[in-house]
Amino acid sequence: MKFLQEKKQREELIAVSVSLVLALLKGSIAIWTGALSLLASALDSLMDFLVSSVNLFALVVSHKEADLDHSFGHEKAEALGGFFQSFILVLTAIFLIYSSIQRFHHPFELNHLDVGIGVIVFSIFVSFWISYRLKKTARQTGSLVLKSDAIHYAVDLYSYVAILMAFILIKFTGWPLWDPLMTLPIALYLGVQGFSVGKEAIDELMDRETSPEIRQKVHEIILKHEPQVLGMHNFKSRRAGGKRFIQFHLEMKLHLSFEHVHEITEGIVKEIRQTLGNVHVIIHPDPEGHGEDESDL
């Protein structure tokens, strides 16, 4: 666990450093060339820097040990970071759409396109590298923060290709409106991704039930313990960061001793953890004949 925590923080720190370098580089060249798409990309990298910094803080906080005030831990700090990032994504999309419309009304001739093309090619390689690292670590750790960051850097790749195409077309056709024309679809995609990440963050903050597959896997494990175990009810689950929480009532044979019940439930908990990985399990054993407690639903 500690290794995964440190890995998430290390990857986010790399993302913070890379986004700052790209923001400064693209910002200076955007001012020199006058390219709206490159300026928008520089602002996007600046947002990446600010958001990744907040996300790094969220990762550090979320991995603090549980304490008296936060007995279930601090993992939901990751969801807060993800929600903040979704907000920034949507704002950035709105800014890009507005700026593109303005540029259509007031075309601007671009300068030093060869330098701009070189910067974009460099940015493509860097963003591909950091997006791959973040996505890989997000899959390994289940981190929503790293997943949202990986999406953002992947979107940057599409935007870089679009900007590169715009620069090349402007260079050979002399038509400056390729710049805002290529910026619009990037902005729309950015907004859609922002809403998607925001919904996932809200689901986590509001304790939305995990996927039906989780319940099915738990049910399959319980079936292995028949006839002592008769079934389960009042199943509840939620997710916080890379950790999942599961609780349910387990109906068991009436004649079983307290010691035997404890042995069976501990065995089931162990099997669930082996199957699902990082999960916190609470089982409430019910004697045979005691039906589902509606007050717990």
N, C-alpha and C positions, 0 to 999 in steps of 0.2 A: 504493500500500500504506500509506504513512504517513498519508494522508488518512483511509482506512478505520479505521486503528488509533485515530487521534485522535477520530473520530466515535463509535466504540464507547465509548471512555472518557468522552466528553462526555455521551452518552445515559445511561450508568450513573451519572454524577455527578448528573444531573437526577433520576434515580430515587431516589438516596440522599436528596436534599433533600426531594422530595415525600413520601416514606414517613415521614420524621421529622415533618414538619408534620402529616400525617394522623394519625399515632400520638398525638401530643400533643393534637390537637384532639378526636379521638374518645375518647381515654382520659379527658379531663376531663369531657366530656359524659356518658360512660358512668357515671362515679361519681355524677354529678348525677342522672341518670335511673334508675339501678339496672338498666339493660338488660344482660342477659347477652350477647345477640347483638352489641351495640355494643361491649361490653368485649372480646369475642372478636375482633371486627374491629380494635379498637385494638391488641391483642396481635399480631394478624396483621400489622398495619402496622409494629409495632415489630420483628417478625421480618424484614419486608421491608427495614427500615432496616439491620439487622445483616447480613443476607444480601447486600444490594446493596453494602454497604461491603466485605465480603469479596470479592464479585465484582469490584468496582472494582480492588481490590488484585490479584486474579487476572489481570485484563485488562492491568494495567500490567506485571506480571511476564511474562505470556505474550508480550508484544510486545517484550521485550528481544531484542537481536540474539544469534545463536548465539555461544557461546564455547567454550573448550577443554573445559569440563566438560559442556556441553550442546550438542553439535555439531549436533543436529537442531532446536535452538531450544527455546523455553519454552512452546509453544502448549498443551501438556497441562495447564497451570495452569488453563485455562478449564474443563476437564473436572472438575478437583478442586473448583472453585467450584460447578459444576453439581451435583456429588454432595453437597456440603455443603448446598446449597439443598434438594435432594430430602429429605435427612435432616430438615431443619427443617420442611418441608411435612408430612411424616408425623407428626412430633411434635405439630405444631399441630393436625392432624386428630384425633389421639388425645385431646388436651386438650379440644377442642370437643365431642367425643362424650361424654366423661366429664362435662363441665360441664352438658351438655344433660340427661343422665340425672338428675343431681343436682337440676336445676331442676324436673324433672317431679315428683320426690318432695317438693320444698320450693318451691312456687310463690312468686313475689315480685311484688308490685304495682309497676308502673313509674310514674315521675313525669315531668312536663315533656316529654311525647311530641312536642309541636310543635317544640321545640328539637332533639330527636333526629332528627325527620324532615328538618329543614332541613340538619343536618350530613350526613345520608346523601345527600341530593340533591346537595350540594356535592361530596361524595366521589365520587359517580358520574361527574360531569363530569371531575373531575381524573384519576381512574383510567382512564377511557376515553381521555383525551388521552395519558397516559404509556404505556398499553398499546399504543396505535396506533404511537407513536414507536418503542418498543422492538421491536415485531414487524417494522416496516418496515426498521429497521436490521439486525435479525437476518437477514432475508432477503437483504439486500445484502451482508452480511459473512460469513454462515455461522457466526455466533457462537452456541455452545451456551449460554453464560452469558446473553446477551441474550434468547435464545429461552425459556429457563426463567423468566427474570424477566417476560417478556411474558405467559407462561401464568399466572403468579402474579397479576399485576395484572388479567388477564382474569377469573380466578376471583373476584377481589375485586368485580368488576362484578356477577357473579351473586349474590354474598353481599349486596351492597348492595341489590339489588332485592328479595331475600328478606327482609332486615331491614326495608326500607321497607314491604313488604306486611304484615309482622308488626306493625309499629307502627300502621299504619292499621287493621288488623283489631282490635287491642287497643283502640284509641281508640273504635271503634264498637261492639264487642261486650263489652268489659270482661273478656275471658278472657285471663289472663296467659300461658297455656301456648303461645300462638302464638309467643312468643319462642324457647323451646328447640325447638319443632317445626320452625321455619324454619331453625334452626341445624344440625340433623342432616344433611340432604342436602348442605349446603355442606361440612361436615366430610368426608363420604364422598368427594365429588368431589375435594376437596383431597388426600386420601390417595391416590386413584388417580393423580392427576397427579404426586404425589411419587414414586410407584413408577416411573412412566413416565420421568420425567426422570432418576431414579437409574439405570435400566437403560441409557439412552442414554449417560450419563456413564461407566458401567462398561464398556460396549462400546468406547468411545473409549480408555479407560485400558488396556484389555486388547487393543488393536489388532485389533478385529473387522474383518473384510473389509468394504469399502465395497459399495455396491449393485451388482448384476449389470449395470446399465446402463452403469456406468463401464467395465467390461471390454469390453462390446459396442461402445462408442464407440471404444475403443483398437483393437479388432480391425478395425473398419471403416476406420480410418486406415491400418493396416498393409496392408490389402488393396489400397490405392491404389498401393503400391510393388512390386507384382508386375511382372515375374517375378524381380527381384533378391532380394526378400524372400519366403521360403517359408512363414513362419508364426511363431507365438510359443508359448512354454510357460513354466511356472513363474511365472505371473502372481501378483503379490501387491500388495495395496493396504491402506492404513489412513488414518485421519483424525486430525488433532490440531488442535483449534480450528477455524479457518476454512481450514486448509491440508490438502491431501491428498497422500499419498506413494504413488507407483506404481513398481514395478520388475518387470522380466520379461526373459526370454531371447528373442532375436530370431534365428531361423534364416535364414541368408543363403547365396546362391550361392557355391560353393567358389572360383571363379576371380576373385572381386572383390578388388581391391587394398585394402590397409589404409586408404588415403586415401579410396577410394570408400565403404568401409564406414562410415568416420567421417562422411562427408558425408550418407549416407542416414540414419544414426541421429540425427544432429543435426537433420535435416529433420523426422523423425518426432517428436522431442521438441518442436520448435517447434509443429507442428500440434496435438499433444496439449494443450499449454499454451493455444493459441488456442481450442481447443474446450472445455476443461474449466476454464479460468481459473487460480486459484491452486493449482498442483500442482507437486510436486517429482518429477522423473522420472529413473529410473536404468535404462539398457538395457545388457544384456550380450549382445553379438553372438556367435552360434555359427556355425561353418562348416557347410555342407551335409553331412548324413550323421551328424552328432553328435546323438544323440537326447536326450530329456528327462533331465535330471539329477535322479534321485529324491532325492538328498541335499538338494536345495534346496527340496523341497516342504514 
